[in-house]
Amino acid sequence: MSHKATNKGISELLKRIRSGEENAMEQLLCEYAPLIEAKTAEYGSILEEDDIRQLCAIGLFEAAQSFSEERARGKVTFGLYAKLCVRNRILSEVRKLGPAVEQVEEDTATDGSSMEEEIIRRQELASSLADARKRLTPYEDKVLRLYLKTGSYDSVARALGRTRKSVDNAMSRIRNKFRNLL
């Protein structure tokens, strides 16, 4: 199986892991080695590298055990699900370290929904926002991009050589377009 395994290949690998096949989990760890290395680099200043790798392995195993293609309805890949499981496993350990690392936030569902449902909800929201952005005029799109970057109507106005009122009007139209689609 290649680094970018097919969905069918991953499905088969997950079945083998669930049936207890010894080398199947090793194959999954090899498949997701880049993720493990990225998380090791990301959290290396907080946790020991070996601990991070172990947490990644646990997160991947949990993902392999709990991922349901039926519940994902084709909208969530195992890769995305696994990435979130690994991240959540690491964040859970980081929180145990106490106030020194409280800035690390978790993006998990807070309303009791499953992780797959939360991922699907976020993807649907992203799709709706992308649809809304297609309805923006070129000027409105520029205003939105600059506003998201700077957070200031005055900065946007200066960057575009327009008045603050022009930016304010554009933002009002943008909000209305988003509101109507969402």
Backbone bond lengths (Angstrom), bond angles and torsions (degrees), N, CA, C in turn:
res aa  C-N    CA-C-N  psi(-1)  N-CA   C-N-CA  omega(-1)  CA-C   N-CA-C  phi
1 M - - - 1.449 - - 1.528 108.42 -
2 S 1.330 115.25 135.36 1.456 119.96 -178.44 1.523 110.91 -78.62
3 H 1.343 114.40 170.98 1.468 119.10 178.31 1.524 110.52 -57.67
4 K 1.314 117.15 -39.73 1.461 121.78 178.33 1.530 107.64 -98.47
5 A 1.300 115.72 72.86 1.455 121.28 -177.37 1.521 110.82 -63.66
6 T 1.312 115.26 148.00 1.452 120.34 177.76 1.519 109.70 -71.75
7 N 1.322 115.57 161.46 1.464 119.89 177.32 1.522 110.34 -58.76
8 K 1.341 116.72 -40.41 1.459 120.24 179.40 1.530 110.07 -64.60
9 G 1.330 116.17 -40.69 1.463 120.51 178.76 1.524 111.77 -63.92
10 I 1.315 116.12 -41.57 1.466 120.62 177.73 1.522 109.48 -65.77
11 S 1.329 117.16 -42.73 1.474 120.28 179.18 1.521 110.93 -58.15
12 E 1.303 115.97 -43.89 1.468 119.99 178.90 1.524 111.19 -65.16
13 L 1.313 116.45 -41.18 1.460 121.03 178.83 1.530 110.34 -63.26
14 L 1.312 117.38 -41.30 1.463 121.20 178.72 1.526 110.81 -63.45
15 K 1.317 116.79 -40.42 1.473 120.30 176.87 1.520 110.57 -61.78
16 R 1.320 116.64 -41.40 1.468 120.61 179.91 1.526 110.97 -65.63
17 I 1.334 116.66 -39.04 1.475 120.49 178.15 1.527 109.14 -63.85
18 R 1.317 116.32 -46.58 1.465 120.72 -178.73 1.525 112.69 -63.82
19 S 1.331 116.15 -27.88 1.468 119.00 179.04 1.527 111.43 -84.24
20 G 1.340 116.90 -4.48 1.453 120.45 175.78 1.517 115.30 90.96
21 E 1.309 117.63 12.43 1.465 120.42 179.33 1.530 109.34 -62.50
22 E 1.319 116.11 127.41 1.467 121.63 -170.50 1.520 114.85 -59.63
23 N 1.317 118.10 -49.25 1.468 118.40 -173.16 1.530 113.17 -85.75
24 A 1.322 118.36 -3.09 1.462 120.74 -178.59 1.533 111.64 -65.09
25 M 1.317 116.88 -42.01 1.461 119.48 179.60 1.522 110.52 -66.42
26 E 1.315 117.18 -37.05 1.474 120.39 176.42 1.519 110.37 -60.60
27 Q 1.329 116.62 -39.75 1.465 120.30 178.59 1.532 110.62 -64.78
28 L 1.315 116.44 -40.93 1.464 119.83 178.25 1.530 110.11 -63.17
29 L 1.324 116.72 -42.38 1.473 120.10 178.91 1.530 110.75 -62.54
30 C 1.309 117.35 -39.16 1.469 120.63 177.22 1.528 110.46 -65.89
31 E 1.320 115.13 -41.67 1.466 120.73 -179.90 1.528 110.99 -60.48
32 Y 1.317 116.13 -36.41 1.460 120.91 -176.19 1.533 112.75 -106.09
33 A 1.310 117.10 22.60 1.467 121.59 177.30 1.533 112.35 -56.87
34 P 1.341 119.52 -40.77 1.473 118.68 178.08 1.538 112.32 -61.26
35 L 1.316 117.35 -38.11 1.462 120.72 176.95 1.523 110.19 -63.76
36 I 1.313 116.59 -44.31 1.463 121.30 -179.68 1.526 110.24 -61.58
37 E 1.316 116.47 -43.54 1.469 119.81 179.57 1.530 111.11 -66.77
38 A 1.321 117.14 -38.50 1.465 120.47 178.83 1.534 110.49 -64.10
39 K 1.323 116.79 -42.48 1.466 120.23 179.73 1.526 110.71 -69.03
40 T 1.322 116.32 -34.21 1.466 120.14 177.27 1.524 109.56 -63.34
41 A 1.315 116.32 -42.35 1.466 120.07 178.38 1.534 110.79 -68.39
42 E 1.321 116.38 -40.32 1.459 121.03 -176.65 1.532 112.90 -66.30
43 Y 1.334 116.68 -39.98 1.465 120.38 -174.99 1.536 113.19 -109.49
44 G 1.327 116.94 9.49 1.450 121.37 -177.41 1.514 115.14 -62.03
45 S 1.325 116.46 -23.07 1.465 118.69 179.04 1.530 111.76 -82.40
46 I 1.336 116.71 -10.77 1.465 120.88 -177.52 1.526 111.96 -106.58
47 L 1.334 116.02 -40.89 1.465 121.89 -175.92 1.529 110.67 -123.83
48 E 1.310 115.73 161.34 1.463 121.15 175.03 1.533 109.52 -68.45
49 E 1.335 116.74 143.72 1.462 120.75 -178.03 1.523 112.48 -57.15
50 D 1.324 117.37 -43.65 1.466 119.79 179.39 1.522 111.39 -62.87
51 D 1.324 116.92 -37.68 1.462 120.88 178.09 1.531 110.54 -64.67
52 I 1.329 116.07 -41.63 1.464 120.23 -179.99 1.524 109.96 -63.15
53 R 1.334 116.09 -45.45 1.473 119.65 179.52 1.528 110.89 -60.84
54 Q 1.319 116.38 -40.14 1.460 120.05 178.89 1.534 110.66 -66.14
55 L 1.335 116.82 -42.43 1.461 120.48 177.45 1.527 111.18 -63.11
56 C 1.324 116.82 -37.85 1.462 120.94 176.34 1.523 110.60 -62.04
57 A 1.322 115.85 -44.52 1.470 120.18 179.80 1.534 110.43 -62.26
58 I 1.321 116.36 -41.82 1.468 120.17 178.68 1.530 109.82 -64.71
59 G 1.318 117.03 -45.01 1.462 121.12 178.39 1.517 112.47 -60.27
60 L 1.340 116.68 -41.69 1.466 120.91 177.49 1.523 111.14 -65.21
61 F 1.319 116.34 -41.52 1.467 119.99 178.88 1.522 110.01 -63.14
62 E 1.321 116.64 -44.39 1.467 120.23 178.50 1.528 110.85 -62.80
63 A 1.323 116.25 -39.86 1.464 120.08 177.99 1.527 110.31 -63.47
64 A 1.325 116.40 -43.60 1.465 120.78 179.48 1.525 111.23 -61.83
65 Q 1.302 116.31 -36.34 1.462 120.50 -179.01 1.529 112.52 -75.88
66 S 1.322 117.39 -33.04 1.467 119.35 -170.49 1.529 115.06 -105.46
67 F 1.342 118.16 -12.57 1.467 119.52 -177.68 1.522 110.28 -65.79
68 S 1.315 115.66 132.67 1.459 121.38 179.11 1.520 109.05 -125.06
69 E 1.311 116.95 113.16 1.459 120.53 178.70 1.523 110.46 -63.06
70 E 1.317 117.25 -32.48 1.467 120.78 179.34 1.529 110.59 -64.69
71 R 1.340 117.23 -46.05 1.463 120.53 179.87 1.520 111.31 -70.33
72 A 1.324 116.92 -30.61 1.464 120.73 179.52 1.526 111.13 -73.55
73 R 1.301 117.21 -21.08 1.473 124.31 176.85 1.529 112.61 51.01
74 G 1.314 116.99 33.50 1.453 120.47 178.37 1.517 114.29 73.79
75 K 1.316 118.12 1.66 1.464 121.02 -178.08 1.522 112.37 -94.51
76 V 1.325 117.11 -16.95 1.460 121.44 -178.52 1.527 107.75 -127.06
77 T 1.310 114.78 128.24 1.461 118.60 177.11 1.519 109.80 -84.83
78 F 1.316 115.05 159.22 1.453 118.16 175.42 1.519 110.18 -60.99
79 G 1.327 117.24 -37.56 1.462 120.74 -178.62 1.520 113.02 -57.25
80 L 1.320 116.72 -45.87 1.460 120.29 178.23 1.523 110.66 -66.10
81 Y 1.315 116.22 -43.67 1.455 121.00 179.06 1.531 110.35 -60.63
82 A 1.337 116.38 -45.26 1.463 121.00 -179.86 1.529 110.88 -62.70
83 K 1.315 116.37 -41.14 1.465 120.56 179.53 1.530 110.31 -59.26
84 L 1.327 116.55 -43.71 1.465 120.16 179.25 1.525 112.19 -68.51
85 C 1.327 116.71 -39.15 1.474 119.57 178.06 1.529 110.80 -62.58
86 V 1.321 116.27 -43.23 1.467 121.06 178.83 1.519 109.95 -62.97
87 R 1.317 115.99 -47.15 1.465 120.19 -179.86 1.528 110.85 -60.24
88 N 1.311 116.68 -44.86 1.465 120.13 -179.62 1.524 112.04 -64.81
89 R 1.317 117.34 -36.99 1.467 121.29 178.14 1.529 109.45 -63.41
90 I 1.329 116.73 -43.77 1.464 120.97 179.62 1.531 110.13 -66.29
91 L 1.330 116.90 -45.79 1.465 120.18 -179.00 1.522 111.49 -62.23
92 S 1.303 116.47 -35.50 1.462 120.47 176.91 1.529 110.30 -60.25
93 E 1.301 116.35 -41.64 1.469 120.88 179.05 1.527 110.71 -71.12
94 V 1.319 117.05 -39.39 1.464 121.45 179.82 1.530 110.06 -61.24
95 R 1.334 116.54 -41.65 1.466 120.26 -180.00 1.515 112.39 -60.28
96 K 1.302 117.03 -30.41 1.460 120.75 179.95 1.522 111.72 -66.42
97 L 1.329 115.77 -19.12 1.461 119.84 -178.40 1.520 112.49 -76.10
98 G 1.321 116.57 -15.03 1.455 119.69 172.98 1.499 115.34 98.06
99 P 1.330 115.48 -161.04 1.463 122.32 -170.47 1.524 114.86 -61.72
100 A 1.297 118.55 -21.33 1.459 120.11 -177.36 1.518 111.91 -64.12
101 V 1.322 117.00 -23.56 1.457 119.83 -177.63 1.521 112.33 -125.79
102 E 1.310 117.78 28.58 1.453 121.07 -177.84 1.519 113.72 -68.33
103 Q 1.334 118.86 -14.17 1.454 120.26 -179.40 1.517 112.10 -68.55
104 V 1.315 118.33 -20.42 1.449 120.99 -178.57 1.521 108.16 -68.63
105 E 1.337 115.48 122.71 1.456 119.42 -176.07 1.515 110.53 -103.61
106 E 1.316 114.87 157.21 1.456 120.84 177.33 1.511 109.49 -115.15
107 D 1.337 116.35 136.18 1.461 121.62 -178.75 1.528 110.74 -106.59
108 T 1.295 117.36 49.48 1.454 119.66 -179.70 1.509 110.11 -100.01
109 A 1.277 115.18 165.99 1.464 120.50 -179.38 1.520 109.75 -64.15
110 T 1.333 115.39 138.65 1.460 119.52 -179.90 1.519 111.86 -112.05
111 D 1.332 117.00 -3.40 1.458 119.07 -177.22 1.526 112.18 -103.63
112 G 1.299 117.98 18.52 1.451 121.64 176.74 1.514 113.83 86.00
113 S 1.324 118.97 0.03 1.454 120.15 -179.60 1.523 109.81 -77.72
114 S 1.308 115.19 162.33 1.457 119.20 -179.67 1.527 109.83 -75.34
115 M 1.318 115.65 164.50 1.457 120.10 -178.92 1.529 110.30 -63.41
116 E 1.342 117.60 -39.43 1.461 120.17 179.09 1.519 110.92 -61.00
117 E 1.337 116.50 -42.82 1.460 120.35 179.49 1.522 111.03 -64.22
118 E 1.312 116.99 -38.56 1.464 120.81 178.25 1.518 110.44 -65.91
119 I 1.311 117.85 -41.46 1.464 121.31 178.84 1.526 109.87 -63.78
120 I 1.321 116.16 -45.60 1.461 120.65 179.29 1.520 110.24 -60.87
121 R 1.330 117.64 -44.14 1.461 121.98 179.29 1.530 110.47 -60.55
122 R 1.312 116.93 -42.39 1.468 119.99 179.95 1.521 111.51 -67.83
123 Q 1.340 117.07 -39.28 1.463 119.76 178.45 1.526 110.87 -66.12
124 E 1.328 116.97 -38.85 1.462 120.39 177.56 1.525 110.42 -65.50
125 L 1.327 117.61 -39.46 1.461 121.08 176.96 1.528 110.45 -63.94
126 A 1.323 116.65 -43.84 1.470 120.44 178.98 1.526 110.15 -61.65
127 S 1.310 117.17 -39.78 1.457 121.10 178.27 1.525 110.80 -65.12
128 S 1.336 116.71 -42.44 1.466 120.60 178.09 1.519 110.86 -63.08
129 L 1.336 116.71 -41.56 1.466 120.17 178.89 1.525 110.94 -65.39
130 A 1.335 116.92 -38.75 1.467 120.44 177.63 1.527 109.97 -63.75
131 D 1.340 117.27 -40.88 1.462 120.70 176.66 1.521 110.78 -62.32
132 A 1.326 116.31 -41.99 1.460 120.66 179.63 1.529 110.63 -63.58
133 R 1.315 116.69 -40.33 1.477 119.96 -179.06 1.516 111.38 -64.98
134 K 1.338 117.42 -29.37 1.468 120.30 178.49 1.524 111.08 -65.84
135 R 1.328 116.58 -22.80 1.460 121.41 -178.32 1.532 112.71 -87.04
136 L 1.316 116.76 -4.87 1.462 120.42 -179.74 1.520 109.99 -78.45
137 T 1.332 115.66 146.92 1.459 120.18 171.76 1.531 107.47 -71.93
138 P 1.331 117.82 162.90 1.472 119.07 177.39 1.535 112.28 -56.13
139 Y 1.345 116.68 -39.11 1.462 119.81 178.72 1.525 110.95 -65.10
140 E 1.327 117.15 -45.47 1.458 120.77 179.37 1.528 110.91 -61.52
141 D 1.320 116.28 -38.66 1.462 120.16 178.46 1.529 110.86 -63.29
142 K 1.332 116.86 -42.95 1.468 120.63 177.65 1.527 110.66 -62.55
143 V 1.327 115.51 -43.78 1.464 120.32 179.84 1.526 109.80 -60.76
144 L 1.327 116.87 -47.23 1.460 120.51 -179.15 1.520 111.47 -60.92
145 R 1.323 116.81 -47.35 1.474 120.07 -179.31 1.531 111.20 -59.21
146 L 1.326 115.92 -47.14 1.465 119.45 -179.41 1.522 111.65 -66.88
147 Y 1.323 116.79 -38.41 1.459 119.19 179.59 1.529 110.70 -65.13
148 L 1.329 116.31 -41.96 1.468 119.41 178.43 1.527 111.17 -63.92
149 K 1.318 115.62 -29.98 1.462 120.57 -179.89 1.529 111.91 -79.05
150 T 1.326 116.60 -41.47 1.468 119.88 -172.99 1.525 113.83 -104.06
151 G 1.329 116.69 -31.52 1.463 120.07 -178.31 1.519 113.85 74.98
152 S 1.320 116.74 15.79 1.465 119.95 -175.14 1.527 110.62 -137.41
153 Y 1.336 116.48 127.07 1.463 120.76 176.43 1.533 110.10 -62.73
154 D 1.341 116.41 -39.35 1.466 120.06 -178.91 1.527 111.24 -63.46
155 S 1.321 117.50 -41.40 1.471 120.71 178.45 1.520 110.95 -64.00
156 V 1.328 116.46 -41.40 1.463 120.66 178.97 1.525 109.74 -63.85
157 A 1.319 116.76 -44.80 1.467 121.43 -179.87 1.529 110.69 -59.75
158 R 1.334 116.73 -45.43 1.476 120.42 178.71 1.521 110.88 -62.24
159 A 1.346 116.87 -44.80 1.465 120.81 -176.89 1.529 111.74 -64.30
160 L 1.335 116.64 -33.61 1.462 120.20 -177.28 1.528 113.37 -97.41
161 G 1.335 116.58 -4.67 1.462 120.19 -178.82 1.522 111.94 67.49
162 R 1.316 116.37 34.65 1.462 122.41 -179.53 1.519 109.01 -120.55
163 T 1.336 114.91 172.59 1.460 119.19 177.76 1.528 109.73 -82.88
164 R 1.315 114.06 160.17 1.470 119.39 176.79 1.523 110.31 -61.44
165 K 1.325 116.67 -36.19 1.463 121.95 179.93 1.535 110.81 -63.53
166 S 1.315 116.68 -38.77 1.467 121.24 177.98 1.536 110.56 -62.86
167 V 1.327 115.60 -41.69 1.470 120.76 177.81 1.526 109.92 -67.13
168 D 1.319 116.52 -42.85 1.465 121.02 179.01 1.532 110.46 -60.16
169 N 1.330 117.08 -43.92 1.466 120.70 178.53 1.527 111.22 -63.67
170 A 1.325 116.40 -41.95 1.465 120.26 179.38 1.532 110.64 -63.56
171 M 1.319 117.06 -42.49 1.466 120.48 178.92 1.528 110.91 -64.24
172 S 1.320 116.88 -35.71 1.467 120.46 177.68 1.532 109.71 -64.42
173 R 1.334 117.32 -44.05 1.469 120.77 177.81 1.527 110.76 -63.71
174 I 1.326 117.03 -39.93 1.466 122.00 179.37 1.526 110.07 -61.90
175 R 1.324 116.73 -47.89 1.475 120.36 179.19 1.522 110.87 -59.25
176 N 1.322 116.78 -42.68 1.476 120.10 179.76 1.529 111.16 -63.60
177 K 1.316 116.88 -41.92 1.472 119.29 178.91 1.516 111.12 -64.19
178 F 1.327 117.77 -42.25 1.462 121.24 178.46 1.520 110.38 -66.34
179 R 1.311 116.81 -43.63 1.458 121.65 -179.10 1.537 110.62 -60.14
180 N 1.307 117.47 -41.48 1.465 121.67 -178.66 1.519 112.48 -67.95
181 L 1.316 117.73 -30.61 1.468 120.37 -179.25 1.505 112.67 -87.46
182 L 1.320 117.89 -27.67 1.460 120.62 -177.39 1.507 108.92 -94.07
